[in-house]
């Protein structure tokens, strides 16, 4: 159950931060730096990890609060700025990018992502509301539940973080706050987003600690993998992201990945495996 006091604290925590004009992502030009990353004289140097949030796909919440997508995108970026010192992370709102559930994210690279270390996709997967017979000041008791999926893509389009966040509300809508942002559905979705971005912060902090404790920062180890199929021409999806058609060679991180091949008229093929240098994959696709 979310109490009014905790809601006010939560919103203050994410809103007391960088002005929007300085927290809006602008893609970096070839060989250059994003305008959002150039510090002004009265500002500290930007943190090293550039975390860009694509517009939140708010699903059913759009019928109640259409502008929640933009608001939540900035709030998530602000959350990284407020709490991301340990992760050395700079949160930015990529409001000009495709929505997080747009089909454009099934291909890589996506225009406008140049210069980002991580691009975060946030999708409201479900939002449920029901009312009970109990009343207070003429309002019926409301119970809401929301599920949000958050994924982070590295500069190669690989999914390096995936988490579902849950939000819950149980109580009576307040007549003192009639705006859409105070609706039980809005509060529930934000709680789910907040829980998911909290897990992302923990992931970033642990990764930053691992780099700091090592001998020196190094790039993620990639293995070149040759992927083909019989017949050829199948779509290659790595952790749900389209990366090309067979035959192709891809540089993939050496960790557990879901590799899926799809071709019209054939049964999809999928395996979870850890890529190794020189690995060759060539399954027969059944009709």
VENRA-V636867 format. One record per residue. RES is the residue in one letter. PHI is phi as a letter, one per 30 degrees, with the letter a starting at -180 (* if undefined). NEAR is the number of other C-alpha atoms within 12 Angstrom. Layout:
# VENRA-V636867
RES_PHI_NEAR / RES_PHI_NEAR
This chain:
# VENRA-V636867
X_*_21 / X_c_31 / X_d_21 / X_e_22 / X_d_11 / X_d_14 / X_d_24 / X_d_18 / X_d_14 / X_d_25 / X_d_26 / X_d_16 / X_d_21 / X_c_33 / X_c_25 / X_d_20 / X_a_25 / X_d_26 / X_e_18 / X_d_23 / X_d_17 / X_c_27 / X_c_36 / X_c_34 / X_d_37 / X_b_31 / X_d_30 / X_d_21 / X_d_16 / X_e_11 / X_i_9 / X_c_14 / X_c_19 / X_d_28 / X_e_21 / X_d_33 / X_c_32 / X_c_22 / X_d_17 / X_d_12 / X_d_8 / X_c_7 / X_b_12 / X_d_11 / X_d_15 / X_d_27 / X_d_26 / X_d_23 / X_d_30 / X_d_42 / X_c_48 / X_c_48 / X_c_51 / X_d_48 / X_e_38 / X_d_45 / X_d_36 / X_d_40 / X_h_31 / X_d_24 / X_d_35 / X_e_21 / X_d_16 / X_c_23 / X_b_26 / X_e_19 / X_d_22 / X_d_33 / X_e_40 / X_d_30 / X_e_31 / X_d_42 / X_d_45 / X_d_40 / X_d_41 / X_d_52 / X_d_50 / X_d_37 / X_d_40 / X_d_44 / X_d_37 / X_d_28 / X_c_28 / X_c_34 / X_d_22 / X_d_23 / X_d_30 / X_h_30 / X_c_35 / X_c_43 / X_d_48 / X_b_51 / X_c_47 / X_c_44 / X_d_36 / X_d_24 / X_d_32 / X_d_29 / X_e_29 / X_d_37 / X_c_27 / X_d_19 / X_d_15 / X_e_21 / X_d_34 / X_d_26 / X_c_25 / X_b_28 / X_d_23 / X_c_30 / X_e_22 / X_j_28 / X_c_37 / X_e_31 / X_j_32 / X_d_39 / X_d_33 / X_b_35 / X_c_51 / X_c_50 / X_c_50 / X_b_47 / X_b_40 / X_d_41 / X_d_27 / X_a_26 / X_b_33 / X_b_26 / X_b_26 / X_b_19 / X_c_19 / X_c_16 / X_d_14 / X_d_15 / X_b_15 / X_a_15 / X_h_12 / X_i_12 / X_c_16 / X_d_21 / X_d_23 / X_c_28 / X_b_28 / X_b_34 / X_b_30 / X_b_36 / X_b_33 / X_b_38 / X_c_35 / X_b_39 / X_b_39 / X_c_38 / X_c_37 / X_d_32 / X_d_30 / X_c_30 / X_i_37 / X_d_39 / X_d_33 / X_c_34 / X_b_30 / X_b_26 / X_a_29 / X_c_29 / X_c_31 / X_c_32 / X_b_34 / X_b_33 / X_b_34 / X_b_27 / X_l_29 / X_c_30 / X_e_32 / X_d_23 / X_d_16 / X_d_11 / X_b_14 / X_d_14 / X_d_17 / X_d_22 / X_d_28 / X_c_28 / X_d_33 / X_e_43 / X_d_41 / X_d_42 / X_d_41 / X_d_39 / X_d_48 / X_d_49 / X_d_38 / X_d_38 / X_d_48 / X_d_40 / X_d_29 / X_d_36 / X_d_43 / X_d_29 / X_d_28 / X_d_41 / X_d_36 / X_d_24 / X_d_26 / X_d_33 / X_d_23 / X_d_18 / X_d_23 / X_d_25 / X_d_19 / X_d_16 / X_d_18 / X_d_16 / X_d_11 / X_d_11 / X_d_9 / X_a_11 / X_d_14 / X_b_12 / X_d_12 / X_d_19 / X_d_15 / X_c_21 / X_c_20 / X_d_21 / X_b_28 / X_c_26 / X_b_34 / X_b_31 / X_a_29 / X_b_23 / X_d_23 / X_d_24 / X_i_22 / X_d_31 / X_d_32 / X_c_38 / X_c_35 / X_c_40 / X_h_32 / X_i_28 / X_c_33 / X_d_30 / X_b_33 / X_k_28 / X_b_25 / X_d_31 / X_d_24 / X_a_24 / X_b_22 / X_b_34 / X_c_25 / X_b_36 / X_d_29 / X_d_22 / X_a_21 / X_d_19 / X_b_24 / X_c_25 / X_c_36 / X_b_33 / X_c_41 / X_b_33 / X_b_25 / X_e_15 / X_i_12 / X_b_20 / X_d_18 / X_e_23 / X_c_26 / X_b_24 / X_b_20 / X_c_17 / X_a_20 / X_c_20 / X_d_28 / X_b_22 / X_e_19 / X_i_17 / X_d_21 / X_b_20 / X_b_30 / X_b_27 / X_d_26 / X_c_22 / X_c_25 / X_d_16 / X_d_13
